[in-house]
Amino acid sequence: MRIPAQHRGTDTATVRDELRLLGTFQLWRSGRLTTPSTSGQRVLTYLALHGAVPRSRVAGALWPEVTQARANNNLRTVLWRSRGQCEQAVGGRGNLIWLDESTTVDHWQFERWARRLLASDASAGPIEPPALYLGTLVPDLDEEWLAGHRESNRMLSVQALELLAARLVAAGRLPAALDYLAAVTQIDPLRESTVRLMIEIHRRQHNVVDAVLCYERYRAELRSELGLHPSPKLALLVADLSRPGRVLEISAGSRRSRRP
C-alpha cells in the first residue's frame, strides 16, 4: 500500500544500512539490497522493535519451542551465517545485542512522525511523513511476538493519517487528503470517521456520485462483516443525495455551471 508523500532519502555516505519493515522486509547496505535468511530477518526485526536486549531473551523469543541452550546456539549460528549480510547492522557487548545505531529503520521514522503529529497543535497545520508508508509491519513473518507491535502500528497509523487528512482539508488540499484517507481505508476499511471525511471531501468537490458510492460501499461492507448499519450521522451526509433523481439532477447542474 502506497500513499503519496515526499521521500527524503538517506545519505549512504553517512548511513551504512537501512532496514525497511513496513509492507515487506528489506535490508539496504550502502544503497544495495541484500537478502538475509528468514532467521536473519527475524533477528533483525526483533532487535529493531525491542532495542538492546540480552541475547538469551532474543533466542528464547525466536525459538520458544526448544531449550534455552539450543535457542542460544541457534542465535549464534544465525549471526555467524549472516555475518557477511548484516554484521554491520548488529551491535553487541557482553550479553547484550542491539541494532547498530548507524542503521535507519522506516518503522522508527514513521512512528516518530506519527507521534509528533498527534501531539502537535492544530495551528501547526499538516506535517507530512518523512518517508513512504508501505503497510503492515513485516507481514511475511508469522511470529506471536509481532502481534502486539502490529496492532500498535495499525492504531497509530490510522489515527495519524486521518488527522493529517483533516488538516489537509483545512488547508484546502483536498486531493492530497483523499490519498491519505484511501490509505487508512486499506488499513481499517470499517473506520466510520474516515469514511465520513471522504464523503465530506467528495461533497466539497461536487462529486456527489462518488459521495454516494463511498457511503454505499461502506454500508455494504459493514453489514457483511459485522451485521451493523452506519450511524445516523453518517447517513445524513448523503440523505439529500440519495433521493430518486437527485444525483443526476445535481450532476447535470454541475456540468451546466461549468459551461462558459
C-alpha positions in Angstrom: 0.0 0.0 0.0 1.5 3.3 -1.0 0.4 6.9 -0.2 1.9 9.9 -1.8 4.5 11.5 0.4 7.8 13.2 -0.3 10.6 10.6 0.3 13.6 12.2 1.8 16.3 9.8 1.0 19.2 8.8 3.3 22.8 9.8 2.6 24.5 6.5 2.1 27.9 8.2 2.8 27.0 8.6 6.4 24.5 5.7 7.0 25.6 2.2 6.1 22.3 0.3 6.4 18.6 0.9 6.0 16.1 -1.5 7.4 12.6 -1.4 6.0 9.9 -3.3 7.9 6.7 -1.7 6.6 5.0 -3.7 3.9 7.9 -6.0 3.4 11.3 -6.8 4.8 14.3 -5.1 3.1 17.8 -4.5 4.2 19.8 -2.0 2.2 23.5 -1.7 2.6 25.2 1.3 1.0 22.4 1.5 -1.5 22.4 -2.2 -2.3 19.6 -4.6 -1.4 20.7 -7.6 0.5 18.5 -10.6 1.5 19.3 -12.2 4.8 17.9 -15.7 5.6 14.4 -15.9 7.2 16.1 -16.4 10.5 18.3 -13.4 10.0 15.2 -11.3 9.1 13.6 -12.5 12.4 16.6 -11.4 14.4 16.9 -8.0 12.8 13.2 -7.4 13.1 13.2 -8.3 16.8 16.1 -6.0 17.5 14.5 -3.2 15.6 11.4 -3.5 17.8 13.0 -4.2 21.2 16.2 -2.2 21.3 19.2 -3.5 23.3 18.2 -6.9 24.8 20.1 -9.9 26.3 21.0 -12.5 23.8 19.1 -15.1 25.8 15.9 -13.1 25.5 16.2 -12.8 21.8 16.9 -16.5 21.4 14.1 -17.5 23.7 11.6 -15.4 21.9 12.6 -16.6 18.4 12.9 -20.3 19.3 10.4 -20.8 22.2 9.8 -24.5 21.2 13.4 -25.6 22.2 15.5 -25.5 25.3 17.3 -22.2 26.1 20.6 -23.7 25.4 19.5 -24.8 22.0 17.9 -21.5 21.3 21.1 -19.7 22.3 23.0 -21.9 19.9 20.5 -21.2 17.1 21.1 -17.5 17.6 24.9 -17.8 17.4 24.5 -19.8 14.2 22.3 -17.3 12.6 24.6 -14.4 13.4 27.6 -16.3 12.2 26.0 -17.3 8.9 24.6 -13.8 8.3 27.8 -12.0 9.2 28.5 -11.1 5.5 25.0 -9.7 5.0 24.0 -8.0 8.2 27.0 -7.9 10.6 27.3 -4.1 10.4 23.6 -3.8 11.3 24.1 -5.6 14.6 26.0 -4.4 17.6 26.7 -6.1 20.9 28.7 -6.1 24.0 28.8 -8.9 26.6 25.4 -10.5 26.8 23.6 -7.5 25.1 22.8 -7.3 21.4 21.2 -4.5 19.5 20.6 -3.0 16.1 23.5 -0.8 15.3 22.9 3.0 15.6 24.0 3.6 12.0 21.0 1.6 10.8 17.9 3.6 10.0 14.5 1.9 10.3 11.4 3.1 8.4 9.2 2.0 11.2 11.1 4.2 13.6 10.8 7.2 11.3 7.1 6.7 10.7 6.3 6.2 14.4 8.3 9.4 15.3 6.4 11.4 12.7 3.0 10.0 13.8 3.6 10.8 17.5 4.9 14.2 16.6 1.8 15.0 14.5 -0.7 13.6 17.1 1.0 15.7 19.8 1.0 18.9 17.8 -1.5 21.7 17.9 -3.9 22.2 15.0 -2.2 25.5 14.2 0.9 23.5 13.2 -1.0 22.5 10.0 -0.3 19.4 8.0 3.0 17.7 8.9 3.6 15.1 6.1 5.5 11.9 6.7 9.3 11.8 6.0 9.0 8.6 4.1 6.6 6.3 2.3 4.2 4.3 4.4 4.1 0.9 2.8 1.7 -1.1 5.0 1.7 -3.8 7.7 4.7 -4.4 9.9 6.7 -7.3 8.2 3.6 -9.2 7.0 5.6 -12.1 5.8 6.8 -13.1 9.3 4.4 -15.2 11.3 5.5 -14.5 14.9 3.5 -14.3 18.1 5.7 -11.5 19.5 4.9 -9.4 16.4 1.1 -9.3 17.0 1.2 -6.5 19.6 3.6 -4.4 17.6 1.4 -4.8 14.5 -1.7 -3.7 16.3 0.1 -0.7 17.9 1.4 0.3 14.5 -2.1 -0.1 12.9 -3.8 2.1 15.5 -1.1 4.7 15.4 -1.2 4.8 11.6 -4.9 5.2 11.2 -5.1 8.0 13.8 -2.1 9.9 12.4 -3.1 9.6 8.7 -6.7 10.6 9.4 -5.5 13.6 11.4 -3.2 14.6 8.6 -6.0 14.3 6.1 -8.2 16.5 8.3 -5.5 19.2 8.4 -5.0 18.9 4.6 -8.7 19.5 4.2 -8.5 22.6 6.4 -5.6 23.8 4.3 -7.7 23.3 1.1 -5.6 20.4 -0.2 -8.5 18.0 -0.9 -6.9 15.6 -3.4 -3.9 15.0 -1.1 -6.3 14.4 1.8 -8.2 11.8 -0.2 -4.9 10.0 -0.9 -4.2 9.6 2.8 -7.7 8.6 3.6 -7.6 5.9 0.9 -4.6 4.5 2.7 -6.5 4.5 6.0 -9.4 2.5 4.5 -6.9 -0.1 3.4 -5.7 -0.5 7.0 -9.1 -0.2 8.6 -12.0 -0.3 6.0 -14.7 -0.1 8.7 -13.5 3.1 10.3 -16.5 5.4 10.0 -14.7 8.7 10.9 -12.5 8.1 7.8 -15.5 7.4 5.5 -17.3 10.5 6.9 -14.3 12.7 6.0 -14.1 11.2 2.5 -17.8 11.9 1.8 -17.4 15.4 3.0 -14.5 15.9 0.6 -16.5 14.5 -2.3 -19.3 16.9 -1.5 -17.0 19.9 -1.3 -15.6 18.8 -4.8 -19.2 18.5 -6.0 -18.6 14.8 -6.8 -21.9 13.6 -5.5 -21.8 10.3 -7.2 -18.5 9.5 -5.5 -20.0 10.6 -2.2 -23.0 8.2 -2.6 -20.9 5.3 -3.8 -18.4 5.8 -0.9 -21.3 5.6 1.5 -22.9 2.6 -0.2 -19.7 0.6 -0.3 -19.1 1.3 3.4 -22.7 0.3 4.3 -22.4 -3.0 2.4 -19.1 -3.9 3.9 -20.2 -3.0 7.4 -23.3 -5.1 7.1 -21.4 -8.0 5.5 -18.6 -8.1 8.1 -20.5 -7.2 11.3 -24.2 -7.1 10.6 -24.3 -3.4 11.5 -25.5 -0.2 9.9 -23.8 3.2 9.6 -24.6 5.7 12.2 -27.5 8.1 11.5 -24.9 11.0 11.5 -23.1 9.4 8.5 -26.4 8.5 6.7 -27.4 12.2 7.0 -24.4 13.2 4.9 -25.8 11.5 1.8 -29.5 11.6 2.6 -30.2 14.6 0.3 -28.1 12.9 -2.4 -29.8 9.6 -2.4 -33.3 10.6 -3.3 -34.5 9.4 -6.7 -33.1 11.6 -9.4 -31.2 13.8 -7.0 -27.7 12.6 -8.2 -28.5 13.1 -11.8 -30.0 16.5 -11.0 -27.0 17.8 -9.2 -24.6 16.3 -11.7 -26.4 17.9 -14.6 -26.4 21.2 -12.7 -22.7 21.0 -12.0 -22.0 20.4 -15.7 -24.1 23.4 -16.7 -22.4 25.6 -14.2 -19.0 24.9 -15.8 -20.1 26.0 -19.3 -18.7 29.3 -20.4 
